[in-house]
Amino acid sequence: MKILILAQNLRGYYLACELSGQGHEVTLLNLKFSSDEIINSDDPFVSMVPDELSYFQKQFVKGANHYEVQDGLNYWLPEGPINLNSEFCDDVLSFRNLAHDDLNQWLEKSYAVSTKIASNSEPLNFQNKTCTYYEMSPYELNTFNNLCEMCNVELINNPSSFTLNDLNKQVSANINSSHQHFDKLICLLSSFELETLNSDVCQKIYKNKILQPEWVWVSSRFSHNFCQAFDNTPSAFYMVADPVCQWMYSNFLFIKKELNKNSFQVWMKWPKNELANIPYLKTEFQEIKRALELKILGLRITDTVMDEKLSAGEFYAPAYVYNSDEKEKHIKSLSKHKRVIRLSPEEWTTWDRSELYKYQYNKVIERLHT
C-alpha cells in the first residue's frame, strides 16, 4: 500500500519507518523542517521507559540523545514532595488530564518532609522509576535521517510546492511539481498547524474547521549559585502551589535541571492569546524566581533568561493545550474519510513518546484496511 504521511520536523519519523518495515511504500512529507529548531527544541514532557519496546520504538525512544534519571516522576505539593511509583504512575501518567480527586491518592503517598527543603536535609528518598528526558544533537538528527533511508522511506523536507487534487478514489497530490498517487494519507498536523503551513491542503483535510490552542508551554532558564538544598532535589519535578486552583501560570511549574548543574529550566502553561504580552510574561518569571528562593533555602538565582523565541515573537510551542470541551466538539465534527487518517496533536492523549508511538501505530493499523 502506498502511504503519504504529512508531518513537520521529527514528528513522522517513527511511524514512517514502522509502516515501511511492515511492507508499505511510504513517503514522509515534512511541510516544515528546521534542523536549528529541532536541535534547540526542548519540552516539559517526560517519557517513561517501558520494559518492552518494538524495534523502531527503541530506535526513536531510546536512540535519541537522552538521559535517564532513577528518581521517578515527582511532584512537590504544599504538603511536601511525593513520588508516583510505577503501579500508580502507569495509571495516571498523563498529568495534564488528572482530576483533582487523584490528589487524595497522591497525598496518601506523601513523605513526611518539611514544606521547605534546607541544606542539611537528607536527599529525598524517591522510589526508583526510570524517566527519560531528551536533548537533540546534530548527530542524532543524522541518525534519524539514516534510519529513514535504511527503511526505504522517501523523505521530502520543505517542499517548494504541495497540493492535494483528489481524496476520493485515491489520494492524488502534486509534490514539487510531480504528480503522485497514494492509497492512504496520514495527517500528523493539527488543523491549526496545517492552516498555517498550507491553507489549501487544510481546507481539504479539515474543511476549514480550525481548533485554536488555548494554552502553550513557555520556558525560562534560571542560573544559580551552588545550593545543597536544591542539589538534593530530583533531576526534574512538577511543582504545584495550590492543587485546588487551576493548573496554569505559576501555580503549576515543571522544573528540570540541566547537565551543568548551574542552571535549570522552568516551564509553565501560558494563555496563547497573551503570548505577545512579553512584559507580563517576564514579570511572572520574576515572581517564580522569588517564590523558588523562598521555598528552597539557600538558593540564589543569579540570572533569568527567557526563551529567545518568545522575545523575538517566533514562538514554536512543543505542545499546545486545548480546551477539552472544544477539542471534543472539534473531533466529533470531523467526518471520517476513507482515504485520510488524522492523527494530529488535537487527538493525542499523551506526550509520552513510547505511549504516543503505540497509539499512532495501533490507530493506523485499525484504519488502513477500512
C-alpha positions in Angstrom: 0.0 0.0 0.0 1.3 3.5 -0.9 1.1 5.8 2.1 1.7 9.6 2.3 2.5 11.0 5.8 2.1 14.7 6.4 4.2 16.0 9.3 6.8 18.5 10.4 10.3 18.2 11.8 10.7 14.8 13.5 7.0 14.0 14.2 6.5 11.4 11.4 9.8 9.5 11.5 8.8 6.7 13.8 5.5 5.9 12.0 7.1 6.1 8.6 9.8 3.6 9.5 7.4 1.3 11.3 5.0 1.2 8.3 7.8 0.7 5.8 9.0 -2.2 7.9 5.6 -3.7 7.5 6.0 -3.7 3.7 4.2 -0.5 2.8 5.6 2.1 0.4 5.9 5.2 2.5 6.6 8.9 1.6 7.2 11.2 4.6 6.4 14.8 3.6 7.6 17.4 6.2 5.9 20.6 5.3 8.2 22.3 7.8 11.7 21.0 8.6 14.2 23.2 10.5 17.3 21.5 11.9 18.0 24.5 14.1 14.5 24.4 15.6 14.8 20.6 16.2 18.2 20.8 17.8 17.4 23.7 20.0 13.9 22.4 21.0 13.2 21.3 24.5 9.9 20.5 26.2 8.5 19.8 29.7 7.4 16.2 28.9 8.8 13.1 30.3 8.8 9.6 28.8 8.5 6.5 31.0 10.7 3.7 29.6 8.6 0.5 29.3 10.1 -2.9 29.7 9.2 -3.9 26.1 9.5 -1.8 23.0 9.3 -2.7 19.4 12.5 -2.3 17.3 11.6 1.1 15.9 10.3 2.3 19.2 13.7 1.5 20.7 15.4 3.4 17.9 13.3 6.6 18.3 12.6 6.5 22.1 16.0 5.4 23.4 18.0 6.2 20.3 17.7 9.9 20.9 20.4 11.8 22.8 18.6 11.3 26.1 19.5 10.9 29.7 17.7 8.8 32.3 17.0 9.5 35.9 16.2 7.0 38.5 14.3 9.2 40.9 11.0 8.8 39.1 8.1 11.2 38.3 7.9 13.7 41.2 5.5 16.3 42.4 6.1 19.0 45.0 2.8 19.9 46.6 2.3 22.3 49.5 2.3 19.3 51.9 5.7 18.2 50.6 7.1 16.2 47.7 5.7 12.9 46.5 6.8 10.3 44.0 4.4 8.4 41.9 5.6 4.8 42.0 5.4 2.6 38.9 2.0 1.0 39.7 0.3 4.3 40.3 2.2 6.2 37.6 1.2 3.8 34.9 -2.5 4.6 35.6 -2.3 8.4 35.6 0.8 9.2 33.5 -0.8 12.0 31.5 -0.6 14.6 34.3 -2.4 17.2 32.2 -5.6 15.1 32.4 -5.5 14.3 36.1 -8.6 15.0 38.1 -8.4 16.7 41.5 -9.8 13.6 43.1 -6.4 11.9 42.4 -4.7 14.4 44.7 -6.0 12.4 47.7 -4.2 9.4 46.4 -1.0 11.4 45.9 -1.2 12.8 49.5 -1.5 9.3 50.9 1.8 8.5 49.3 3.4 11.8 50.6 6.6 11.6 52.5 6.9 13.2 56.0 9.2 16.0 55.0 9.1 19.7 55.5 7.3 22.0 53.0 10.8 23.7 52.8 14.0 21.9 52.0 17.0 23.1 54.0 20.7 22.5 53.1 21.0 20.0 56.0 18.1 17.8 54.7 18.7 14.3 53.7 18.4 13.6 49.9 14.8 12.7 49.2 14.1 9.0 49.2 12.1 8.7 46.0 11.2 5.3 44.8 13.0 4.1 41.6 11.3 4.6 38.3 13.2 5.4 35.2 12.2 8.6 33.4 13.8 9.8 30.1 14.5 13.4 29.1 15.8 14.4 25.7 18.3 16.8 24.2 18.7 16.6 20.4 22.0 17.0 18.7 23.1 17.2 15.0 24.5 13.6 15.3 21.1 12.3 16.5 19.3 14.1 13.7 21.6 12.4 11.1 20.9 9.1 12.8 17.2 9.5 12.3 17.6 10.6 8.7 19.8 7.5 8.1 17.1 5.3 9.7 14.6 6.6 7.1 17.0 5.9 4.3 17.7 2.4 5.7 13.9 1.7 5.7 13.4 2.9 2.2 11.2 5.8 3.3 11.1 8.6 0.8 11.8 11.7 2.8 10.8 15.1 1.4 11.6 18.2 3.6 10.2 21.7 2.9 8.6 21.0 -0.5 8.6 24.0 -2.8 5.0 23.2 -3.7 2.3 20.8 -2.5 -1.3 20.4 -3.5 -4.0 17.8 -2.9 -6.1 17.2 -6.0 -8.4 14.4 -5.1 -9.2 12.3 -2.0 -12.0 10.1 -3.3 -10.9 7.1 -5.4 -7.3 7.7 -4.4 -5.1 10.3 -2.9 -3.9 12.5 -5.8 -1.2 15.0 -5.0 1.4 17.3 -6.6 4.7 17.4 -4.7 7.4 19.6 -6.1 5.5 19.7 -9.4 5.5 15.9 -9.6 2.0 14.2 -9.8 1.7 11.2 -7.5 -1.0 8.8 -6.3 -1.3 7.2 -2.9 -3.8 4.7 -1.2 -3.8 6.5 2.2 -2.9 9.9 3.6 -1.9 10.1 7.3 -2.0 13.6 8.7 0.1 14.2 11.8 -0.5 18.0 11.7 -3.2 19.7 13.7 -5.8 22.0 11.9 -4.1 25.0 13.5 -0.6 23.9 12.3 -1.7 22.9 8.8 -3.7 26.0 8.2 -0.6 28.0 8.9 1.6 25.8 6.7 -0.8 25.2 3.8 -4.3 26.6 4.0 -5.5 24.9 0.7 -4.5 21.4 2.0 -6.0 22.2 5.3 -9.3 23.0 3.7 -9.4 19.6 2.0 -8.4 17.6 5.2 -10.2 19.7 7.9 -12.8 21.5 5.8 -11.5 24.8 7.4 -12.6 23.6 10.9 -9.7 25.1 12.8 -9.2 24.3 16.5 -7.2 27.1 18.2 -5.0 26.1 21.1 -6.0 27.7 24.4 -2.6 27.4 26.1 1.1 26.9 25.2 4.1 25.9 27.3 6.7 28.6 27.8 10.1 28.4 29.5 12.9 30.4 31.0 16.4 29.3 32.0 17.5 30.2 35.6 21.2 30.3 36.6 22.0 29.9 40.3 24.8 29.6 42.9 25.6 26.2 44.3 22.9 25.2 46.8 23.0 21.9 48.7 19.2 22.0 49.3 18.5 22.4 45.6 21.1 19.8 44.8 19.1 17.3 47.0 16.0 17.7 44.9 15.3 15.3 42.0 16.6 15.9 38.5 13.1 17.1 37.4 9.9 17.6 39.2 6.5 19.3 38.9 5.7 22.0 41.5 2.0 22.8 42.4 1.5 25.8 44.6 -2.2 25.2 45.2 -3.8 22.0 44.0 -7.3 23.4 44.2 -6.6 26.3 41.8 -6.3 25.8 38.1 -3.0 24.2 37.0 -1.6 27.1 34.9 0.6 30.2 35.2 3.0 30.0 38.1 0.6 27.7 40.0 1.9 24.7 38.0 5.6 24.5 37.1 7.9 21.9 35.6 11.5 22.3 36.8 14.2 20.4 35.0 17.9 20.6 36.0 20.4 21.0 33.2 23.5 18.8 32.9 26.0 21.6 34.0 24.2 21.8 37.4 24.5 25.6 37.5 21.2 26.2 35.7 17.7 24.8 35.4 14.7 25.3 33.2 11.2 26.3 34.4 8.2 25.6 32.3 4.6 26.8 32.7 1.3 26.9 30.8 0.5 30.3 29.4 -2.6 31.5 27.5 -1.8 31.6 23.8 -3.6 34.9 23.4 -1.3 36.5 25.9 2.0 35.5 24.2 2.5 38.9 22.7 2.5 40.4 26.2 6.2 39.9 26.9 6.4 42.3 29.9 3.7 40.4 31.7 5.5 37.1 31.0 8.8 38.5 32.3 7.0 39.7 35.5 5.6 36.2 36.0 9.0 34.6 35.7 10.4 37.1 38.2 7.7 36.1 40.7 8.6 32.5 40.1 12.3 33.4 40.9 11.3 35.0 44.2 9.0 32.1 45.1 11.7 29.5 44.5 14.2 31.4 46.6 11.8 31.5 49.5 10.9 27.8 49.2 14.4 26.4 48.7 16.6 27.7 51.5 20.0 29.0 50.3 19.0 29.1 46.7 20.1 32.4 45.0 19.1 32.8 41.3 21.7 35.0 39.6 20.2 35.2 36.1 16.9 34.6 34.3 16.9 34.2 30.5 13.6 33.8 28.8 13.4 31.6 25.7 14.8 33.8 22.9 12.0 32.7 20.5 9.5 34.3 22.8 11.2 37.6 22.9 11.6 37.6 19.1 8.0 36.8 18.6 8.9 33.5 16.9 7.3 31.1 19.3 7.2 27.4 18.4 5.4 25.6 21.1 6.5 22.0 21.8 2.9 21.3 22.7 -0.4 23.1 22.5 -3.0 22.6 25.2 -6.6 22.7 24.0 -9.9 23.4 25.8 -11.2 19.9 26.5 -14.8 20.7 25.6 -13.9 22.5 22.3 -11.5 19.7 21.5 -14.2 17.0 21.9 -16.6 19.0 19.7 -14.0 19.6 17.1 -13.1 15.9 16.8 -16.8 14.9 16.6 -17.4 17.5 13.8 -14.8 15.9 11.6 -16.3 13.2 9.5 -14.3 10.0 8.8 -12.7 9.8 5.4 -11.9 6.5 3.7 -8.5 7.8 2.4 -7.5 10.1 5.2 -6.3 9.1 8.7 -6.0 12.1 11.1 -3.5 11.5 14.0 -2.8 15.1 15.0 -2.0 16.6 18.5 -5.7 17.5 18.7 -6.4 13.8 19.2 -3.4 12.7 21.3 -3.9 11.7 24.9 -0.3 11.7 25.9 3.1 13.2 25.1 5.0 10.2 26.4 6.9 9.1 23.3 6.6 5.4 23.7 2.9 5.5 24.5 2.3 8.0 21.7 4.1 5.8 19.2 2.0 2.8 20.2 -1.2 4.8 19.9 -0.3 6.0 16.4 0.6 2.6 15.2 -2.5 0.9 16.6 -4.7 3.6 15.1 -3.2 3.3 11.7 -3.4 -0.5 11.6 -7.0 -0.2 12.6 -7.8 2.2 9.8 -5.6 1.0 6.9 -7.9 -1.6 5.7 -11.3 0.1 6.3 
